[in-house]
């Protein structure tokens, strides 16, 4: 993924995580959920930077979770980390369970709107949601590039192998910065912020998008 980020957006994985955590604003003692944790680096960064609290990472891939647990064993704060097999689109947690819910470069592999519904549901009122993900540049929504994207997505799906189909579906789940802003607003989040980084001089490469917001506090 690091090489893909450098190639598409001219940005490194560490900077993606740095900007994500700036937007997530985890505080000492918080309960944090990392959705699509992969090999666990976002959850581990939270554990290293926070005092107290509990950090949970979920993923749909057992092999990724095994790597995450191995990485955590070598890090300070392991006892505050928990990794579980679960889907972003059906989180096995009660409403308002977490102070911070975040995700790094994973949601485009899911049905984004459904995953956001679940992330907002398990977020406590007043809590922060933050996402970094591969995004669509504005040019993807303009003809003739929009037609070409539809053609390539259709052609990928016809290749018949599971990897090609998964990549085609992932392209369908990439959103522009404006579309991310509208998604967050539709989910009821306040104080939303969206930023997109596109490689200089490029109009058709995927970009990296950071999107964040705060769940409205209904108390008082």
N, C-alpha and C positions, 0 to 999 in steps of 0.2 A: 504493500500500500504506500510506503514512503516514496518509492520510485515513481509510482503513478501520480502522487501528489506533486512531486517535483516536476514531472513532465507536463501535467495538465495545467496546474495553477502556479507553478514556480514557488511553492511553499513547502516547508518541511513538516513532518509529523509532530515534532516537538512544539512548533509554533501553533499548530492546530490545537493541541492540548492546552497550551498556555492560554490562548484566547478563549477556549471553551470554559476553563476553570475561572477565568476572570468574569465571565458572564454568569456562571452557575453560583458563584459566591458561597461555597460551603463554609460553614462556621464550626468552630470547635464544639463537639457534642452533637452535631447534626446526624440524623439518619439519612443516608444518601443511597440512591438507587442508580446504578449504571446499566442502561438498557443496551443489549448487544455488546457485552463487555469484551468478547473475543478473547484475547490472551491476557486480559486483565489490567492493562497498563493504566487506564483512566482510574479504575477503582484503587489501584495501588498508589497512584499519585495522591489521591484524596487521603488515603490512610497516612501517607508520609507527611502531608502538610497540615493535617488536622490533629488536634488533641482531643482524645475521647471520641465518642460517637460510634456509629456502626455503618459500615459500607457494604452494600450488597451488589453483586454483579450477576446479571442473568444473560444467558445465551442459549441458542437452540442447537449448538454443536458440541457434543460431549468432548471431542478432541480438543477444541479450543478451551473449554473449561478445565481440562486436565492440565494444559499448559499454564493457564492462569493460576491454578493452585500451586504448581511447581514454582512459578515466579514469586508468588506470595510467600512461600516458605522461606525464601532467601531474603525477605524484606522485614524491616522493623514494622511493627503494627499488624502482624499477621493475624493476631487473635481478634482483631476488629473487622476482618474481611470474611465475607461469606459468598461463595459462588454456587449458583443454582441453575438447573436446566429449566428453562421457561421461555415462552413466546412473548415478544413485545406486544402482540395483538391480543393477549389474554393473560395479563399479569396476575399471578396468584397471591395478591395482597389486598387487604381491606382498604376502603376509601381513606384518604388522608394519612397514610402510613409514613410518608417520607417528607423531610424538610426540603430536600433537593433531589430532583430527578434529571438526569442528563444522559446523553448518548453521543458517541463519536463515530462518525463514518459508518453507520450501520442501518439507519432507518430506510434508506433507499432499497434495501433488501427485504423490506416488509411493505404492507399496505400502510403508507405513511399516516393517512388521516385516522385510521383505526388505531394505530400505535399511539398517536398523540392523544386520542380519547382516553386510552388506558393510562398513559403517563400523567395526564391531568387528573384523572380520577384518584390515583394513589398519592397525589401531591396534597399536602395539607394546605388549608387557606393561608395565604401569605407566603407560601413557599415558592422557590425558584425552579423553573424549567429551563434547560439550556441544551441546544443541539448543535453539533457540527456535522455536516453531511455534504456529499457530492451534490452539486446543484446544476441547474440548467442556465446557460447564459441567455440573455434576452433574444439573441438571434435565433435560438431554437424555436421560438414562437412565431417567426416571420417567414413567409413564403419567399423563396423556394426551399429554404433550409428546413422548415417544418415538414415539408413533403418528403424530403430526403430522410429525415429522422424517422418518419413513419415507415418508409420503405425499408430502411435498414433494420428497424425493430421487427417488422414482419418477416424479413428474410432470415434474421437470426432465429426466430421462433421455428421457421421451417427446417432448420438444420437438423432438428430432431434429437440432439443430445441434451441431457439435463443442464449442462453448464451454459450452453448457448441460450436455452430458454430462460434460465435464471438471469443471465445478463440482459436479455431483452426486457424482462419484467422490471429489472432494476432501472433501466433507462426510462421506463414508463413512470417510475416513482421519483424522478428528479424534478425539482421545482425551481422556478426563478425566485429571486429575492422578493419581488412583489407578491408572488404567489405564497411564499412562506409568511409574509406579513399578514396576508389575508387569512391563511390557515390559523395562525396564532390568535388572531382576533376572533375568528369563528369559534374557537375552542374556549373563549371567555377569558383569555389572559390579558392582563393589563401591563402597562409600561414595557411594551414589546420593543425589541431591537433586532434588526436584521442587517447583516453585513455580508457582502459577497466579494471574493477575491478571484479575479480572472487574470491569467497570465498576460503580461503586457504585450500588446500587438496582436492578440488572438481574440477572435470573435466567436469561434465555434467549438473550442475546447470546453469540457466540463469545468465548472468553477467549484470553489469551496464556499459553503455558506454557513454562517453562524446565526442561529436564531434563538432568542431567549424572551422570557416573559415571566410575570408573577401572577400566581393564582389569586384571585380577588379574596380578600379577607372579609368574610360576611359577619364577623363579630363586631358589634358596635357600629 
